[in-house]
């Protein structure tokens, strides 16, 4: 488990497969701001709500210069099903070996109903045009989170 990122840190570089199996790299987005959000699993209620909220606000965010990328430990095939079923327009990438999740501090110890286990920590990292962390939000809620980000970013 790695440390959580802080504003001013350089965002870890990554290349991951999207829902169609195409490679998506952070470097592809240089010169644009990126909202990178980490979620536990495609096709689950909370993650669906969050992905739909990002999709519903994608035009607003894109107009303000933000690209949105969702990262989960799912395989591309599951991401494709998720995208089709929910009509998602955000870019979804899979990190089955959890290396990127770990590099961003979005994988670690969680507690639920008194039990401790390793899992994806729902997190959102806002990265500026130069690849620096602008905001690092951990343990965020699936519901209402996108509206809070939009408000906080002044979009």
C-alpha positions as CSV (number, residue, x, y, z in Angstrom):
1,X,0.0,0.0,0.0
2,X,1.4,3.3,-1.0
3,X,1.0,6.7,0.5
4,X,-1.9,9.0,-0.3
5,X,-1.2,11.8,-2.7
6,X,-1.2,15.4,-1.7
7,X,-1.7,18.6,-3.7
8,X,1.5,19.5,-5.5
9,X,2.6,15.9,-6.0
10,X,3.4,14.6,-9.5
11,X,0.5,12.3,-10.6
12,X,1.9,8.8,-11.2
13,X,2.1,8.0,-14.9
14,X,-0.1,5.1,-16.1
15,X,-1.3,3.3,-19.2
16,X,-4.3,1.1,-18.8
17,X,-6.8,-0.7,-21.1
18,X,-10.2,1.0,-21.6
19,X,-13.5,-0.8,-22.1
20,X,-12.6,-1.5,-25.8
21,X,-9.1,-2.7,-24.9
22,X,-7.4,0.5,-26.2
23,X,-4.6,1.9,-24.1
24,X,-5.3,5.1,-22.2
25,X,-2.3,7.0,-20.7
26,X,-2.2,10.0,-18.4
27,X,0.3,11.4,-20.9
28,X,-2.4,11.5,-23.5
29,X,-4.1,14.2,-21.5
30,X,-1.2,16.6,-21.0
31,X,-2.4,20.2,-21.4
32,X,-5.8,19.3,-20.1
33,X,-7.1,18.9,-16.5
34,X,-8.0,15.3,-15.5
35,X,-10.5,14.1,-12.9
36,X,-9.4,10.6,-12.2
37,X,-11.8,8.7,-10.0
38,X,-11.3,5.3,-8.5
39,X,-14.3,3.0,-7.8
40,X,-14.5,-0.6,-6.4
41,X,-16.5,-2.4,-9.1
42,X,-18.5,-1.9,-12.3
43,X,-22.2,-2.9,-12.3
44,X,-22.7,-2.2,-8.6
45,X,-25.3,0.3,-7.2
46,X,-22.9,2.9,-5.8
47,X,-20.4,2.8,-8.6
48,X,-23.3,3.0,-11.2
49,X,-24.7,6.1,-9.4
50,X,-21.2,7.7,-9.4
51,X,-20.5,6.9,-13.1
52,X,-23.9,8.1,-14.2
53,X,-23.4,11.4,-12.3
54,X,-20.1,11.9,-14.1
55,X,-21.7,11.1,-17.4
56,X,-24.6,13.5,-16.7
57,X,-22.1,16.3,-16.0
58,X,-19.5,15.4,-18.6
59,X,-20.3,18.2,-21.0
60,X,-20.1,20.8,-18.2
61,X,-16.7,19.4,-17.0
62,X,-15.3,19.0,-20.5
63,X,-16.4,22.6,-21.3
64,X,-14.3,23.7,-18.2
65,X,-11.3,21.8,-19.6
66,X,-11.6,18.6,-17.6
67,X,-11.3,15.0,-18.9
68,X,-12.9,12.4,-16.7
69,X,-11.4,8.9,-16.3
70,X,-12.9,6.2,-14.1
71,X,-10.5,3.5,-12.8
72,X,-11.5,0.1,-11.3
73,X,-9.9,-3.3,-10.9
74,X,-12.3,-4.7,-13.6
75,X,-11.3,-6.3,-16.9
76,X,-12.2,-4.4,-20.1
77,X,-15.0,-6.8,-21.0
78,X,-16.8,-6.0,-17.7
79,X,-16.2,-2.3,-18.3
80,X,-17.8,-2.6,-21.8
81,X,-20.9,-4.2,-20.3
82,X,-21.1,-1.5,-17.6
83,X,-20.8,1.3,-20.3
84,X,-23.4,-0.3,-22.5
85,X,-25.9,-1.1,-19.8
86,X,-25.8,2.4,-18.2
87,X,-25.1,4.4,-21.4
88,X,-21.9,5.8,-19.9
89,X,-19.8,8.4,-21.7
90,X,-16.9,8.7,-19.3
91,X,-13.7,6.9,-20.1
92,X,-13.5,3.7,-18.1
93,X,-10.1,1.9,-17.6
94,X,-9.3,-1.4,-15.9
95,X,-6.5,-2.0,-13.4
96,X,-6.8,-5.7,-12.6
97,X,-3.3,-5.9,-11.0
98,X,-4.1,-2.8,-8.9
99,X,-0.7,-1.2,-9.6
100,X,-2.3,2.2,-10.5
101,X,-4.9,2.0,-7.7
102,X,-1.9,1.5,-5.3
103,X,0.2,4.2,-6.8
104,X,-2.6,6.7,-6.3
105,X,-3.3,5.6,-2.7
106,X,-6.7,4.3,-3.7
107,X,-6.1,0.7,-2.7
108,X,-5.7,-0.3,1.0
109,X,-7.2,-1.3,4.2
110,X,-11.0,-0.8,4.6
111,X,-13.3,-1.5,7.5
112,X,-16.9,-2.6,7.0
113,X,-19.2,-4.0,9.7
114,X,-16.2,-4.5,12.0
115,X,-14.2,-6.5,9.6
116,X,-10.9,-5.2,8.1
117,X,-9.9,-6.1,4.5
118,X,-8.0,-4.8,1.5
119,X,-10.0,-3.1,-1.2
120,X,-10.5,-0.1,-3.4
121,X,-10.9,3.2,-1.5
122,X,-13.3,5.3,-3.4
123,X,-11.2,8.3,-4.3
124,X,-11.0,11.2,-6.7
125,X,-7.7,12.9,-7.8
126,X,-7.9,16.2,-9.8
127,X,-4.7,16.6,-11.9
128,X,-3.7,19.9,-13.6
129,X,-2.5,20.5,-17.1
130,X,1.1,19.9,-16.1
131,X,0.4,16.5,-14.4
132,X,0.5,17.8,-10.8
133,X,-2.1,16.8,-8.2
134,X,-4.5,19.7,-7.6
135,X,-6.8,17.9,-5.2
136,X,-6.7,14.4,-3.6
137,X,-10.0,13.3,-2.1
138,X,-10.2,9.9,-0.4
139,X,-13.1,7.9,1.1
140,X,-15.6,9.9,-0.9
141,X,-19.3,9.0,-1.1
142,X,-20.7,7.7,-4.4
143,X,-23.8,9.9,-4.1
144,X,-23.5,13.6,-4.3
145,X,-19.8,13.5,-4.9
146,X,-19.8,14.8,-8.5
147,X,-22.0,17.8,-7.5
148,X,-19.5,18.6,-4.7
149,X,-16.5,18.4,-7.1
150,X,-18.2,20.8,-9.5
151,X,-18.9,23.2,-6.7
152,X,-15.4,23.0,-5.3
153,X,-13.8,23.5,-8.7
154,X,-16.0,26.4,-9.4
155,X,-17.3,24.9,-12.7
